[in-house]
Structure formats: C-alpha cells, structure tokens
Amino acid sequence: MPDVTVKLSDGVREVTVEVTGADDALRRAEETAVRLYGIAAANSPADRRAGFAGWSPGSSTERSGEE
C-alpha cells in the first residue's frame, strides 16, 4: 500500500503518482506528479476536453420510479 498518492488532472490529462517507503514521500510524489504532468501537457493537444460538451459530472436530473 502506498504511503502517499498524488493525482493531478485538468480534464484532459491525468497523472497519478504513488510513493511507498520514503521519508519525504509527499514531497517526492508532488515533484514527480508535477514533472510528469508538465511532460504530458507539453506533448498532447490542449484543445481536446474530456467528457461531453456542456455536461457536468453531477446532475440534478432524477430517474423515474420505473427505471
């Protein structure tokens, strides 16, 4: 089990770093995640967003009782 997990995301790119067994696990995970995120952002198109245009992850729409 990791000591610390750091996740960075902008909706297009997501970086998850897990560090185990280090005295400075949080600092190392943060530095690594930021470095990897920078590489991912520099090498992928910035105009493509994940998900559905205009939709939000949460919704106030309720299901009918028949569903």
Beta strands, then each sheet from edge to edge (+ up, - down):
strand 1: 4-9
strand 2: 14-19
sheet 1: 1+ 2-
end
